[in-house]
Amino acid sequence: MQPSAQDKNCNNCGTALIDSYCHHCGQKAEVQKLNFHYLWHDFQHGILHVDKGILYTLKQLFTRPGHSIREFLQGKRVKHFKPFSMVIILAGTFGFLYHYWHVDVFKAMEKTVMEADANRMVALNNWISKHYALISILSIPIYALGTFIAFRKQGYNFTEHLVINAFLTGQRLVVRILTFPLFLSLNNSEHIEMIKNVYACTDLFLFIWTFCQFFNTRSYWKTIIQSLLAYIIFFSLLILSIFLMDVIYENWLHAH
């Protein structure tokens, strides 16, 4: 007869067990034998969290995004994948596709500018393809500042806005990954500008839809106006950031 949990100590920390899990460190009372099934479950749970994490979270982001994000902030987090980990995985995936197939989002613009500017666009595109995950992470605080300012009277702090916008970034990345074959088919053509415009409109729609659900007790029109304000703030800050980086880059070139 197998001893009960009450008759054993935790294999991890040695604490006397009183339940199916150690109340001190959280490890299971029954430790599974290491085998292929254990390794497969560990891969699913620890890397992809397929059993109740990333797929559940992505489904929520395209069926009830605002409600699920609000519930996450309120404490319903067991079924969700961690938002920043999700962004890293999705951005890394899209960044790999972007880099591997040599996508050039500036191709149409390169033909209408001077050679020096065209070379800078090529260099910028190469840098984006190699650092897409980093760019995605760094964009989150800029989005968060926009939504924090636009919705400052709703009682959510800046950290909570970071989490909201991490989920929204994951949402946008999924759209790009799923539509990558179309994106790739327009690569190296002037029509790539069209898909960029479609992405921009889709992003804005998802952004507004999510916040209308998130603030579901308020006037939709008021939420829509504030969402547009948040987007304007974001793009203003983004343009300012790009301008400052360009100045720094120019000064660096002159210095070297």
Buried (B, 14 or more C-beta within 10 A) or exposed (E): EEEEBEEBEBBEEEEEBEEEBBEEEEBBBEEEEEEEEEEEEEEBEEEEBBEBBBEBBBEBBEEBBBBBBBBBBEEEEEBBBBBBBBBBBBBBBBBEBBBEEEBBBBBBBBEEEEEEEBEBBBEBBEEBBEBBBBEBBEBBBBBBBBBBBBBEEBEBEEEBBBBBBBBBBBBBBBBBBEBBEEBBEBBEEEEBBEBEEBBEEBBEEBBBBBBBBBBEEBEEEEBBEBBBBBBEBBEEBBEEEEEEEEEEEEEEEEEE
